[in-house]
Amino acid sequence: MQKEQCFSLGKITKLHGYKGGLILHIDSSTPQFFKDLESVFLEINQELVPFFFAQKGKLNGKKLLVYFEDISPEQASALVGRDAYLPQSMFPEVEDDLYYDKAIIGYDVVVKGDSIGKIVDVVENTSQNLFVVSSESSEHLIPAVDPFISSLDKAKKIIYLELPEGLLDL
């Protein structure tokens, strides 16, 4: 599996206990979409390697306790800090009037009829998420809040925003 065919799910953050358990931190505001996974790809030496779950705990917020097949407790410690990926085909579908954090990465952003760039990332904060919108000449952080989202064209991968005057000048 090539990295370009995948999206970032999160990261193995730490060991859990002494039997080889690992904490998979799911980097999404909708982690419940990923609670029934059977496997993930971990990045090792700049390659994606599949790891299958032998056992999983319950999803606790954004943390999922996992045990991988054929991985001893000693080998598990080497996986801490590894980035986890899933194939693009497993990404949740975006409904026409909703957005799901990282699902809109790559969408064109249109404000008052003009394209201001593409969404290159979604920064998750406790107060509100931020769209990172980048063009050749600038980068903007725009609050990902419903009042700013006018509409979403899933087929054309365009998000239409209505922003307060001066927000793009900050």
C-alpha positions as CSV (number, residue, x, y, z in Angstrom):
1,M,0.0,0.0,0.0
2,Q,1.3,3.4,-1.0
3,K,1.1,6.3,1.4
4,E,-0.6,8.4,-1.3
5,Q,-3.5,5.9,-1.3
6,C,-4.0,6.3,2.5
7,F,-5.1,8.9,5.0
8,S,-3.6,9.4,8.5
9,L,-5.6,7.8,11.2
10,G,-3.4,8.7,14.2
11,K,-0.5,7.4,16.1
12,I,0.6,4.7,18.5
13,T,1.3,6.8,21.6
14,K,2.3,4.4,24.3
15,L,2.4,0.9,25.8
16,H,-0.4,-0.3,28.0
17,G,0.5,-2.8,30.6
18,Y,3.1,-5.4,30.2
19,K,1.4,-7.9,27.8
20,G,2.0,-5.9,24.6
21,G,-1.0,-3.6,24.6
22,L,-0.7,-0.3,22.8
23,I,-2.7,2.9,22.8
24,L,-3.8,4.0,19.3
25,H,-4.7,7.7,19.4
26,I,-7.2,8.3,16.6
27,D,-6.7,11.8,15.3
28,S,-10.3,12.6,14.4
29,S,-13.2,14.5,15.9
30,T,-15.3,11.5,15.0
31,P,-13.3,8.5,16.3
32,Q,-16.4,6.4,16.6
33,F,-16.2,5.8,12.8
34,F,-13.1,3.8,13.4
35,K,-13.9,1.7,16.4
36,D,-14.6,-1.5,14.5
37,L,-11.2,-1.7,12.6
38,E,-9.6,-5.0,12.0
39,S,-6.2,-3.7,11.0
40,V,-4.1,-0.6,10.4
41,F,-1.0,0.3,8.4
42,L,2.0,1.5,10.5
43,E,4.8,3.5,8.9
44,I,8.1,1.7,9.4
45,N,11.2,2.9,7.6
46,Q,9.0,5.1,5.3
47,E,6.9,2.1,4.2
48,L,3.4,1.2,5.3
49,V,3.2,-2.2,6.9
50,P,-0.1,-3.9,7.7
51,F,-0.8,-4.9,11.3
52,F,-3.8,-7.0,12.3
53,F,-5.6,-6.7,15.6
54,A,-5.5,-9.8,17.8
55,Q,-7.6,-8.0,20.4
56,K,-9.1,-4.5,21.0
57,G,-10.4,-2.7,24.0
58,K,-13.3,-0.3,24.0
59,L,-12.9,3.1,22.4
60,N,-12.2,5.6,25.2
61,G,-12.5,9.1,23.7
62,K,-9.9,9.1,21.0
63,K,-7.9,6.3,22.5
64,L,-8.2,2.6,21.4
65,L,-6.3,-0.1,23.3
66,V,-5.0,-2.6,20.7
67,Y,-3.0,-5.8,20.6
68,F,-1.4,-6.8,17.3
69,E,-1.2,-10.4,16.0
70,D,2.2,-12.0,16.2
71,I,3.7,-9.0,18.1
72,S,5.4,-9.9,21.4
73,P,5.4,-7.5,24.4
74,E,9.1,-6.8,23.6
75,Q,8.3,-6.0,19.9
76,A,5.4,-3.8,20.9
77,S,7.6,-1.2,22.5
78,A,9.3,-0.6,19.1
79,L,5.9,0.4,17.6
80,V,5.4,3.4,20.0
81,G,5.5,6.6,18.1
82,R,4.6,5.1,14.7
83,D,2.0,6.8,12.6
84,A,-1.1,4.8,11.7
85,Y,-2.8,4.9,8.3
86,L,-5.9,3.5,6.6
87,P,-6.8,3.1,2.9
88,Q,-8.7,6.1,1.4
89,S,-11.5,3.7,0.7
90,M,-12.2,3.4,4.4
91,F,-12.6,7.2,4.8
92,P,-16.2,8.1,6.0
93,E,-18.5,9.4,3.3
94,V,-19.1,13.2,3.5
95,E,-22.8,14.0,3.5
96,D,-23.9,16.9,1.3
97,D,-24.7,19.2,4.2
98,L,-22.0,18.0,6.6
99,Y,-18.3,17.8,6.8
100,Y,-16.1,15.4,8.8
101,D,-12.8,17.1,9.9
102,K,-10.1,15.5,7.7
103,A,-12.7,14.3,5.1
104,I,-12.6,17.7,3.4
105,I,-8.8,17.9,3.0
106,G,-8.2,18.8,-0.7
107,Y,-11.5,20.7,-1.1
108,D,-11.3,24.0,-2.8
109,V,-12.5,26.9,-0.6
110,V,-14.7,29.5,-2.3
111,V,-15.5,32.9,-0.6
112,K,-17.7,35.4,-2.4
113,G,-17.3,33.5,-5.7
114,D,-13.4,33.5,-5.5
115,S,-11.3,30.5,-4.8
116,I,-8.9,31.3,-1.9
117,G,-7.0,28.0,-1.9
118,K,-7.4,24.4,-0.8
119,I,-7.9,22.9,2.6
120,V,-4.6,21.2,3.4
121,D,-5.3,20.3,7.0
122,V,-7.8,20.5,9.8
123,V,-6.4,21.5,13.2
124,E,-8.4,20.1,16.1
125,N,-8.8,22.2,19.1
126,T,-10.9,21.8,22.2
127,S,-12.8,25.0,21.5
128,Q,-13.2,24.7,17.7
129,N,-11.5,23.1,14.8
130,L,-9.6,25.2,12.2
131,F,-9.4,24.8,8.5
132,V,-5.8,25.4,7.2
133,V,-6.4,26.9,3.7
134,S,-3.3,27.3,1.5
135,S,-2.7,28.9,-1.9
136,E,0.5,29.8,-3.7
137,S,0.6,33.2,-2.1
138,S,-0.9,32.7,1.4
139,E,-2.2,30.5,4.2
140,H,-5.2,31.1,6.3
141,L,-6.6,29.6,9.5
142,I,-10.4,29.7,9.3
143,P,-12.7,28.5,12.2
144,A,-14.6,25.4,11.1
145,V,-17.9,26.5,12.4
146,D,-21.4,26.0,10.9
147,P,-22.2,29.7,10.6
148,F,-19.2,30.1,8.2
149,I,-20.1,27.1,6.0
150,S,-22.6,28.1,3.4
151,S,-22.6,24.8,1.4
152,L,-20.6,21.9,0.4
153,D,-20.3,20.4,-3.1
154,K,-19.1,16.9,-2.6
155,A,-19.0,16.0,-6.3
156,K,-16.8,19.0,-7.2
157,K,-14.9,18.9,-3.8
158,I,-15.7,22.6,-3.1
159,I,-16.7,24.2,0.2
160,Y,-18.4,27.5,0.1
161,L,-17.8,29.8,3.0
162,E,-19.4,33.1,4.2
163,L,-16.8,34.8,6.3
164,P,-16.9,38.0,8.4
165,E,-15.2,41.1,6.8
166,G,-11.5,41.2,7.5
167,L,-11.1,37.6,8.7
168,L,-8.8,36.8,5.7
169,D,-6.7,39.9,6.4
170,L,-5.6,38.5,9.8
